[in-house]
Amino acid sequence: MPSQGEVISAMRSVGLDSATYSAIWWEAASADAASMAERGEGIRRRLERAKGVRVTTPDGTDFSFALSNYPVHLDVATMSRAAATGQPWSKRQASFPAGLLTVIPIGATASGPVRAAANQCDRPVKQEAFEVRAGRPEAVRAASDEACVRAVLERAGMIGSVSIGLNPALKPVLGSHGNFIPEQSLGLVSLSFGDNLRYGGTNTAPRWTVPLMRATVLVDGVAVIRDGQIVARVGGS
């Protein structure tokens, strides 16, 4: 998770001054927890009994995975459930602002192409692309800052988690000099490699996250997100 200084720097890089940043941050921090919980609970229930998940995007992502036995982590309050209960792997960290549902895949089952139009490494990343094979990224390339992307993915190694954003006050901000893409942005799917300790996993490698905008997520063939929009009444069976 980036430090507040890194977040401020990223926001400034896309042309947002401190006042605008503060307004966005506090609006996101005060987003309706009940509304986020309602969105997240339906997805969580489906994921808890799921056999398989498939994620696709218009950019060409099409990867699938099976879920591990780790609990689905739903963070809709100012402090994560793990931090609030003092679980040792949480390091007493709070997710702020809240609004994130996260699962840990079985690494060996994760496979398929991943394509992300925008990301942020040392510089803005365009057209990030790689293949996931048995949970690891291969054939990494990018239209910009490719060396940085290759290096961070090599350090991160195995897939760590997949998250769905639930916070309606956040959205990706893309700029010519930098991109700020909060994982909690409503409907955003984030594929992370490396560290998943905060979600109950055991991976301690440096973390690298790939934002998948306009994603469609199928849980056992049922759409819970379609084109970046959470499907209404997804909890129905």
C-alpha positions in Angstrom: 0.0 0.0 0.0 1.5 3.4 -1.0 2.4 5.9 1.7 0.4 9.1 2.0 3.4 11.0 0.5 3.5 8.7 -2.5 -0.2 9.2 -3.0 0.1 13.0 -2.8 3.0 12.8 -5.3 1.0 10.7 -7.7 -2.0 13.0 -7.5 0.1 16.0 -8.2 1.7 14.3 -11.1 -1.7 14.2 -12.8 -2.4 17.9 -12.2 -4.4 17.8 -9.0 -3.4 20.4 -6.4 -3.5 19.6 -2.6 -6.9 21.2 -2.1 -8.5 19.0 -4.8 -6.7 16.0 -3.6 -7.9 16.6 0.0 -11.5 17.0 -1.2 -11.3 13.7 -3.1 -9.6 11.9 -0.2 -12.1 13.0 2.4 -15.1 12.3 0.2 -13.8 8.8 -0.4 -13.1 8.4 3.3 -16.6 9.3 4.3 -18.3 7.3 1.6 -21.4 5.4 2.7 -20.2 2.2 4.4 -23.6 0.6 4.2 -23.8 1.1 0.5 -20.3 -0.4 0.0 -21.2 -3.3 2.2 -24.4 -4.0 0.2 -22.4 -4.1 -3.0 -19.7 -6.2 -1.5 -21.7 -8.7 0.3 -23.5 -10.1 -2.7 -20.2 -10.6 -4.5 -18.6 -12.1 -1.4 -21.3 -14.7 -1.0 -20.9 -15.8 -4.6 -17.1 -16.0 -4.3 -17.2 -18.0 -1.0 -18.9 -20.9 -2.8 -17.3 -20.4 -6.2 -15.2 -23.0 -8.1 -13.8 -20.6 -10.7 -13.4 -17.0 -11.6 -12.8 -15.5 -15.1 -11.8 -11.8 -15.7 -12.0 -10.2 -19.2 -11.6 -6.7 -20.5 -12.0 -4.9 -23.8 -8.2 -4.4 -23.9 -7.7 -8.2 -24.3 -7.4 -9.5 -20.7 -8.8 -13.0 -20.3 -7.4 -14.9 -17.3 -9.0 -17.4 -15.0 -8.2 -18.8 -11.5 -9.6 -21.0 -8.8 -10.1 -19.6 -5.3 -7.9 -20.7 -2.3 -9.3 -21.5 1.1 -8.4 -18.1 2.4 -11.5 -16.1 3.4 -12.9 -13.4 1.1 -11.6 -10.1 2.6 -14.3 -7.4 2.5 -13.1 -4.0 3.8 -15.9 -1.4 4.0 -14.9 0.4 7.2 -12.1 2.7 8.1 -10.2 -0.2 9.7 -9.9 -3.6 8.1 -11.4 -6.5 9.9 -8.0 -8.1 10.4 -6.5 -4.9 11.9 -9.5 -4.4 14.2 -9.2 -7.9 15.6 -5.5 -7.6 16.0 -4.5 -10.5 13.8 -0.7 -10.5 13.7 -0.3 -10.4 9.9 -2.4 -7.2 9.7 0.3 -5.2 11.4 -2.5 -3.0 12.8 -2.9 -1.4 9.4 -6.1 0.3 8.3 -7.3 0.6 4.8 -8.2 4.3 4.3 -10.3 5.1 2.4 -12.2 1.8 2.5 -14.1 0.0 -0.1 -12.2 -3.1 -1.3 -13.2 -6.8 -1.7 -10.2 -9.1 -2.1 -9.6 -12.8 -2.8 -6.4 -14.9 -2.9 -6.3 -17.3 -5.9 -4.6 -20.7 -6.0 -1.5 -19.5 -7.8 -1.0 -22.6 -9.9 -4.5 -22.3 -11.4 -4.1 -18.7 -12.6 -3.6 -18.4 -16.3 -4.3 -16.2 -19.4 -3.4 -13.0 -21.0 -3.4 -9.7 -19.1 -3.6 -6.3 -20.8 -3.8 -3.0 -19.0 -4.1 0.3 -21.0 -2.6 2.4 -18.1 -0.5 2.0 -15.0 2.2 3.8 -13.1 5.8 2.7 -12.5 8.7 5.1 -12.5 6.8 6.9 -15.3 3.3 6.4 -16.7 2.9 3.0 -18.2 0.9 2.4 -21.4 -0.3 -0.9 -22.9 1.1 -3.1 -20.2 0.8 -6.7 -21.4 1.9 -10.2 -20.2 0.8 -13.8 -20.0 0.0 -15.4 -16.6 1.1 -19.0 -16.5 0.7 -21.0 -13.3 0.3 -17.8 -11.4 3.5 -16.1 -12.7 3.8 -13.3 -15.3 5.7 -14.1 -18.5 6.5 -12.4 -21.8 6.2 -8.9 -20.2 6.0 -5.9 -22.4 4.7 -2.3 -22.4 4.6 0.6 -24.7 6.3 2.9 -22.1 8.5 2.3 -19.1 8.8 -1.4 -20.0 12.1 -1.9 -18.1 10.5 -0.7 -14.9 7.4 -3.0 -15.4 9.6 -6.0 -16.1 11.7 -5.3 -13.0 8.8 -5.0 -10.6 6.9 -8.0 -11.9 10.1 -10.1 -11.7 10.5 -9.1 -8.0 6.8 -9.7 -7.3 6.7 -13.1 -8.8 3.6 -15.2 -7.9 0.1 -13.8 -8.1 -1.0 -12.6 -4.6 -4.6 -11.3 -4.8 -7.4 -10.0 -7.0 -9.5 -7.1 -5.7 -12.7 -5.3 -6.7 -13.2 -1.7 -5.8 -16.4 -0.6 -4.0 -15.9 3.1 -3.2 -18.2 5.3 -5.4 -16.2 8.5 -4.6 -13.0 7.2 -6.3 -12.1 6.8 -9.9 -8.9 6.5 -11.9 -7.2 9.7 -12.8 -5.1 9.5 -16.0 -2.7 12.2 -17.0 0.1 12.7 -19.5 2.7 13.0 -16.7 1.3 10.3 -14.4 -1.6 8.0 -13.5 -3.4 7.6 -10.1 -5.6 4.5 -10.1 -6.9 3.8 -6.6 -7.7 0.1 -6.1 -10.9 1.1 -4.2 -12.4 2.8 -7.3 -15.9 1.5 -7.8 -15.9 -1.4 -10.3 -12.2 -1.5 -10.8 -10.5 -4.9 -10.8 -6.9 -5.0 -9.6 -4.6 -8.0 -10.2 -1.8 -8.0 -7.7 1.4 -10.0 -7.6 3.5 -10.4 -4.5 2.6 -9.3 -1.0 -0.8 -10.5 0.3 -0.2 -10.6 4.0 -2.9 -8.0 4.7 -5.5 -10.3 3.3 -4.3 -13.4 5.3 -1.9 -14.8 2.8 1.8 -15.7 3.2 3.4 -14.0 0.2 6.0 -11.4 1.3 7.5 -10.4 -2.1 7.3 -6.7 -3.1 3.8 -6.0 -4.4 2.9 -4.9 -8.0 -0.7 -4.1 -9.0 -2.2 -4.1 -12.4 -5.5 -2.1 -12.8 -8.0 -3.7 -15.1 -10.6 -1.0 -16.2 -13.9 -1.9 -17.7 -13.5 -5.5 -16.6 -16.2 -8.2 -16.7 -15.9 -10.8 -13.8 -17.7 -14.1 -14.1 -18.0 -16.2 -11.0 -18.9 -19.8 -12.0 -20.2 -18.2 -15.2 -22.4 -15.6 -13.5 -21.4 -11.9 -14.0 -20.8 -10.0 -10.8 -19.2 -7.1 -12.7 -19.9 -6.2 -16.4 -17.8 -3.7 -18.3 -16.7 -2.1 -15.0 -20.1 -1.9 -13.5 -21.2 -4.0 -10.5 -24.3 -6.0 -11.5 -27.4 -5.1 -9.5 -28.7 -7.8 -7.1 -25.7 -9.9 -7.7 -26.2 -11.8 -4.4 -29.3 -13.5 -5.8 -29.0 -17.2 -6.5 
